[in-house]
Protein backbone atom coordinates (compact mmCIF):
# COMPACT_ATOMS: atom_id res chain seq x y z
CA UNK A 1 0.00 0.00 0.00
CA UNK A 2 1.36 3.41 -0.98
CA UNK A 3 2.12 5.66 1.95
CA UNK A 4 -0.08 8.76 1.80
CA UNK A 5 3.01 10.91 2.50
CA UNK A 6 4.67 9.80 -0.76
CA UNK A 7 4.09 10.67 -4.39
CA UNK A 8 4.30 8.32 -7.36
CA UNK A 9 4.77 8.57 -11.11
CA UNK A 10 1.46 8.03 -12.91
CA UNK A 11 0.73 6.24 -16.17
CA UNK A 12 -2.19 5.76 -18.53
CA UNK A 13 -3.98 3.50 -16.03
CA UNK A 14 -4.50 6.60 -13.92
CA UNK A 15 -5.98 8.72 -16.73
CA UNK A 16 -9.62 8.74 -15.60
CA UNK A 17 -8.72 9.59 -12.02
CA UNK A 18 -6.32 12.31 -13.17
CA UNK A 19 -8.96 13.91 -15.40
CA UNK A 20 -11.47 13.89 -12.54
CA UNK A 21 -9.03 15.95 -10.46
CA UNK A 22 -8.19 18.27 -13.35
CA UNK A 23 -11.81 18.83 -14.33
CA UNK A 24 -12.69 19.96 -10.80
CA UNK A 25 -11.04 23.32 -11.66
CA UNK A 26 -10.93 23.49 -15.45
CA UNK A 27 -9.72 27.10 -15.64
CA UNK A 28 -6.72 26.70 -13.33
CA UNK A 29 -5.83 23.31 -14.79
CA UNK A 30 -6.34 23.96 -18.51
CA UNK A 31 -2.65 23.65 -19.43
CA UNK A 32 -2.12 20.31 -17.70
CA UNK A 33 -5.53 18.96 -18.74
CA UNK A 34 -4.88 19.80 -22.39
CA UNK A 35 -1.63 17.84 -22.28
CA UNK A 36 -3.22 14.81 -20.66
CA UNK A 37 -6.20 14.80 -23.03
CA UNK A 38 -3.99 15.09 -26.10
CA UNK A 39 -1.18 12.65 -25.30
CA UNK A 40 -2.09 10.69 -22.15
CA UNK A 41 0.21 10.05 -19.19
CA UNK A 42 3.06 8.05 -20.69
CA UNK A 43 6.21 10.07 -19.91
CA UNK A 44 7.54 9.51 -23.43
CA UNK A 45 4.47 11.16 -24.96
CA UNK A 46 3.80 13.64 -22.16
CA UNK A 47 7.26 15.17 -22.38
CA UNK A 48 7.71 14.70 -18.64
CA UNK A 49 6.08 12.94 -15.71
CA UNK A 50 2.79 13.31 -13.87
CA UNK A 51 3.12 12.76 -10.15
CA UNK A 52 0.18 11.75 -7.99
CA UNK A 53 -0.35 12.14 -4.27
CA UNK A 54 -2.44 9.46 -2.61
CA UNK A 55 -3.11 5.81 -3.48
CA UNK A 56 -4.77 4.68 -6.70
CA UNK A 57 -8.50 5.23 -6.25
CA UNK A 58 -7.88 7.84 -3.57
CA UNK A 59 -5.61 10.33 -5.27
CA UNK A 60 -6.11 13.96 -4.26
CA UNK A 61 -3.31 15.98 -5.91
CA UNK A 62 -1.12 16.06 -8.99
CA UNK A 63 2.07 17.69 -10.18
CA UNK A 64 3.13 17.92 -13.82
CA UNK A 65 6.91 17.75 -14.11
CA UNK A 66 8.07 18.69 -17.59
CA UNK A 67 9.32 21.94 -19.08
CA UNK A 68 7.28 23.48 -16.25
CA UNK A 69 6.61 22.18 -12.76
CA UNK A 70 2.86 22.63 -12.19
CA UNK A 71 1.09 21.64 -8.93
CA UNK A 72 -2.60 20.76 -9.12
CA UNK A 73 -4.94 20.86 -6.10
CA UNK A 74 -1.88 20.53 -3.88
CA UNK A 75 -2.32 21.12 -0.17
CA UNK A 76 0.58 21.24 2.32
CA UNK A 77 1.15 17.46 2.51
CA UNK A 78 1.05 17.05 -1.26
CA UNK A 79 3.39 20.02 -1.74
CA UNK A 80 5.87 18.42 0.65
CA UNK A 81 5.72 15.12 -1.22
CA UNK A 82 6.16 16.82 -4.59
CA UNK A 83 9.01 18.97 -3.29
CA UNK A 84 10.78 15.86 -1.97
CA UNK A 85 10.53 14.16 -5.36
CA UNK A 86 11.57 17.30 -7.25
CA UNK A 87 14.58 17.79 -4.99
CA UNK A 88 15.72 14.17 -5.45
CA UNK A 89 15.24 14.37 -9.21
CA UNK A 90 17.01 17.70 -9.61
CA UNK A 91 15.73 20.71 -11.51
CA UNK A 92 14.68 19.88 -15.06
CA UNK A 93 12.11 22.64 -15.55
CA UNK A 94 12.43 26.23 -16.71
CA UNK A 95 9.71 27.43 -14.34
CA UNK A 96 7.36 26.56 -11.51
CA UNK A 97 3.89 27.87 -12.28
CA UNK A 98 0.37 27.41 -10.94
CA UNK A 99 -1.91 28.45 -8.09
CA UNK A 100 -0.02 30.98 -5.99
CA UNK A 101 -0.34 29.30 -2.60
CA UNK A 102 0.93 25.92 -3.80
CA UNK A 103 3.75 27.41 -5.89
CA UNK A 104 4.92 29.57 -2.99
CA UNK A 105 5.03 26.53 -0.71
CA UNK A 106 6.91 24.51 -3.33
CA UNK A 107 9.43 27.27 -3.81
CA UNK A 108 10.01 27.63 -0.06
CA UNK A 109 11.06 23.97 -0.01
CA UNK A 110 13.03 23.98 -3.27
CA UNK A 111 14.80 27.33 -3.11
CA UNK A 112 17.63 26.04 -0.87
CA UNK A 113 18.43 23.43 -3.54
CA UNK A 114 17.36 25.12 -6.80
CA UNK A 115 17.81 28.78 -6.04
CA UNK A 116 18.33 31.50 -6.89
CA UNK A 117 15.50 32.08 -9.34
CA UNK A 118 16.06 34.37 -12.32
CA UNK A 119 12.71 36.07 -11.64
CA UNK A 120 9.64 35.55 -9.46
CA UNK A 121 6.18 36.72 -10.48
CA UNK A 122 4.44 36.62 -7.12
CA UNK A 123 0.92 37.47 -8.30
CA UNK A 124 -0.49 36.75 -11.75
CA UNK A 125 -4.25 37.24 -11.93
CA UNK A 126 -6.07 34.45 -13.77
CA UNK A 127 -8.90 35.93 -15.85
CA UNK A 128 -11.80 34.28 -17.67
CA UNK A 129 -14.86 35.07 -19.75
CA UNK A 130 -17.68 33.03 -21.24
CA UNK A 131 -19.32 35.82 -23.26
CA UNK A 132 -18.52 37.50 -26.57
CA UNK A 133 -16.73 40.78 -26.08
CA UNK A 134 -18.86 43.87 -25.36
CA UNK A 135 -16.47 45.91 -27.54
CA UNK A 136 -16.27 45.61 -31.35
CA UNK A 137 -13.70 43.06 -32.53
CA UNK A 138 -10.96 44.04 -34.97
CA UNK A 139 -12.15 42.69 -38.35
CA UNK A 140 -8.54 42.46 -39.57
CA UNK A 141 -7.49 39.96 -36.88
CA UNK A 142 -7.54 36.52 -38.46
CA UNK A 143 -5.89 33.12 -38.38
CA UNK A 144 -2.26 33.19 -39.46
CA UNK A 145 -1.52 31.18 -42.61
CA UNK A 146 1.36 28.67 -42.73
CA UNK A 147 3.10 30.76 -45.41
CA UNK A 148 3.20 33.68 -42.92
CA UNK A 149 5.41 31.84 -40.41
CA UNK A 150 8.46 33.98 -41.20
CA UNK A 151 6.38 37.14 -40.74
CA UNK A 152 4.95 36.03 -37.40
CA UNK A 153 8.09 34.54 -35.84
CA UNK A 154 9.92 37.82 -35.04
CA UNK A 155 6.82 39.09 -33.23
CA UNK A 156 6.65 35.86 -31.22
CA UNK A 157 10.33 36.11 -30.28
CA UNK A 158 9.87 39.77 -29.29
CA UNK A 159 6.84 38.89 -27.13
CA UNK A 160 8.64 36.01 -25.41
CA UNK A 161 11.75 38.07 -24.72
CA UNK A 162 9.69 40.97 -23.37
CA UNK A 163 7.52 38.75 -21.20
CA UNK A 164 10.01 36.17 -19.89
CA UNK A 165 13.16 38.26 -19.88
CA UNK A 166 15.31 35.96 -22.04
CA UNK A 167 15.27 35.04 -25.70
CA UNK A 168 13.66 31.73 -26.76
CA UNK A 169 16.69 31.29 -29.04
CA UNK A 170 18.88 30.38 -26.07
CA UNK A 171 19.74 26.74 -25.46
CA UNK A 172 18.72 24.93 -28.63
CA UNK A 173 18.97 27.98 -30.87
CA UNK A 174 15.20 28.41 -30.77
CA UNK A 175 14.36 25.17 -32.58
CA UNK A 176 11.76 24.01 -30.05
CA UNK A 177 10.17 27.46 -29.89
CA UNK A 178 9.96 27.75 -33.68
CA UNK A 179 8.38 24.31 -33.81
CA UNK A 180 5.69 25.36 -31.34
CA UNK A 181 4.96 28.58 -33.25
CA UNK A 182 4.62 26.60 -36.47
CA UNK A 183 2.38 24.01 -34.80
CA UNK A 184 -0.05 26.63 -33.49
CA UNK A 185 -0.28 28.14 -36.96
CA UNK A 186 -0.84 24.71 -38.51
CA UNK A 187 -3.70 23.80 -36.18
CA UNK A 188 -5.42 27.18 -36.57
CA UNK A 189 -4.74 28.58 -33.10
CA UNK A 190 -2.55 31.55 -34.04
CA UNK A 191 -4.23 34.90 -34.71
CA UNK A 192 -2.82 38.21 -35.88
CA UNK A 193 -3.42 41.52 -37.60
CA UNK A 194 -0.78 41.84 -40.30
CA UNK A 195 -0.30 45.04 -42.29
CA UNK A 196 2.22 45.38 -45.13
CA UNK A 197 4.16 42.35 -43.90
CA UNK A 198 4.32 43.58 -40.28
CA UNK A 199 2.52 42.10 -37.29
CA UNK A 200 0.48 44.78 -35.51
CA UNK A 201 -1.26 42.48 -32.99
CA UNK A 202 -0.98 38.78 -32.26
CA UNK A 203 -2.18 36.15 -29.80
CA UNK A 204 -2.43 32.38 -29.66
CA UNK A 205 -4.85 29.89 -28.15
CA UNK A 206 -2.25 27.78 -26.42
CA UNK A 207 -4.19 25.17 -24.44
CA UNK A 208 -7.61 23.70 -25.19
CA UNK A 209 -9.94 21.34 -23.34
CA UNK A 210 -13.67 20.75 -23.85
CA UNK A 211 -14.34 23.18 -20.97
CA UNK A 212 -11.74 25.94 -21.36
CA UNK A 213 -9.17 27.39 -23.72
CA UNK A 214 -6.29 29.64 -22.72
CA UNK A 215 -4.99 32.64 -24.65
CA UNK A 216 -1.26 33.30 -24.54
CA UNK A 217 1.37 35.39 -26.28
CA UNK A 218 -0.62 38.62 -26.53
CA UNK A 219 1.53 41.29 -28.16
CA UNK A 220 1.14 44.64 -29.91
CA UNK A 221 3.94 46.13 -31.99
CA UNK A 222 5.66 48.84 -29.88
CA UNK A 223 5.02 51.49 -32.53
CA UNK A 224 1.28 50.76 -32.46
CA UNK A 225 0.64 50.64 -28.73
CA UNK A 226 -1.88 52.99 -27.19
CA UNK A 227 -4.09 52.89 -30.30
CA UNK A 228 -6.65 50.32 -29.12
CA UNK A 229 -5.21 47.32 -30.94
CA UNK A 230 -4.98 45.20 -27.78
CA UNK A 231 -8.66 45.64 -26.89
CA UNK A 232 -10.05 45.19 -30.41
CA UNK A 233 -7.62 42.38 -31.18
CA UNK A 234 -8.44 40.48 -28.00
CA UNK A 235 -12.15 40.96 -28.67
CA UNK A 236 -11.64 39.25 -32.02
CA UNK A 237 -9.63 36.38 -30.54
CA UNK A 238 -12.14 35.83 -27.72
CA UNK A 239 -15.03 35.68 -30.18
CA UNK A 240 -13.14 33.19 -32.35
CA UNK A 241 -12.08 31.10 -29.35
CA UNK A 242 -15.65 30.86 -28.02
CA UNK A 243 -16.87 29.91 -31.48
CA UNK A 244 -14.25 27.29 -32.29
CA UNK A 245 -12.61 25.95 -29.14
CA UNK A 246 -14.36 26.10 -25.75
CA UNK A 247 -17.21 27.79 -23.84
CA UNK A 248 -14.79 29.59 -21.49
CA UNK A 249 -11.71 31.61 -22.49
CA UNK A 250 -8.98 32.24 -19.92
CA UNK A 251 -5.54 33.77 -19.56
CA UNK A 252 -3.17 34.91 -16.83
CA UNK A 253 -1.25 38.15 -16.65
CA UNK A 254 1.36 39.79 -14.45
CA UNK A 255 -0.19 41.95 -11.73
CA UNK A 256 2.14 44.85 -12.60
CA UNK A 257 0.94 44.92 -16.22
CA UNK A 258 -1.74 47.50 -15.52
CA UNK A 259 -2.41 48.31 -19.18
CA UNK A 260 -2.97 44.67 -20.15
CA UNK A 261 -5.28 44.02 -17.20
CA UNK A 262 -7.35 47.08 -18.10
CA UNK A 263 -7.57 45.94 -21.72
CA UNK A 264 -8.70 42.46 -20.73
CA UNK A 265 -11.36 43.86 -18.42
CA UNK A 266 -12.72 45.96 -21.30
CA UNK A 267 -13.00 42.79 -23.38
CA UNK A 268 -15.04 41.16 -20.61
CA UNK A 269 -12.51 39.16 -18.62
CA UNK A 270 -12.92 38.89 -14.86
CA UNK A 271 -10.32 37.80 -12.30
CA UNK A 272 -11.07 34.32 -10.96
CA UNK A 273 -7.79 33.10 -9.40
CA UNK A 274 -4.15 34.01 -8.83
CA UNK A 275 -1.10 32.23 -10.20
CA UNK A 276 2.56 32.56 -9.28
CA UNK A 277 5.58 31.80 -11.45
CA UNK A 278 9.20 31.13 -10.52
CA UNK A 279 11.45 31.52 -13.58
CA UNK A 280 14.91 29.97 -13.96
Steps between C-alpha positions, in 0.01 A plus 500: 500500500636841402576725793280810485809715570666389174442587137521265203547525125169446320427321174208452264321274750448810711352712219136502613590585858740772385236660277249498786744706708584732211138556402412613853665836414511517121621861481800460731589161354449565128869469408553166673159365396565584135825304511341197662202499263721529193781256580409304815730436796785300350815702578633444148193665347433748780846653478545453874337324793171537684533445872206399716447539872291232666433135413334387178127555545562761768727749330450863601780702335719508192819663381606523136878483471616594152625825351296654783433370849125545557323401826131412481266510802806467722456559871790512749557122519490459123734797452748340739485170313544670163785715630677189632475330161604814311801549726614138454452520124677833460372801310395417145243776451532859384228620737265413783153631423148454634272604785689753710468332839627162380782649291617716790511196728688298238752776452558536875605134505697501174677835516783371724580239233393669174545866576552772415217558255556729202165670568193448718154617398326490836148585382359428155124549482318221316217648292210335318194579292218296351336779298580668169679828549287809572739704282520470119757245382774598256381365162861477378605250769495156342665160508863507392574299185788249488674709232510792749721316751805714421292816546357389834814351656683828580190627681483177701868525594454866599197412716680212672811706569294790635283278717749242631815709501715270284496408134339169394803456272719409797586136561398319183525805276123543510416176319240384753341845516479529121342156487231605747427822309466302178276241667257762631477651153444157345214409733328838461568640847719797406332835433641831383440831328764532230548820301752534216694197623516623862320352799296768678326270752528130573380237746475123514258251651760289673306239698158353425267264685127441449433743788760776461757645264788725600630800307873566511763709326301823475715767337461835325780649292672771711436765235126427507436488873248735654279490189244243618644200318523288816132544589361455148743219423418310818129548433551329165701213648249445782211485254689251283606291800143476633378405154762238419664366815325515839215669691742680735808702400773563757844653536737614773692824518761664720345716772733790413380507138232758570433581134444136403269435795293806410478386138387152599234640731364710212472183292296337777753300699459473876760391756425152634828378656864591557805322363866533592802424283862433593725539194846345462 
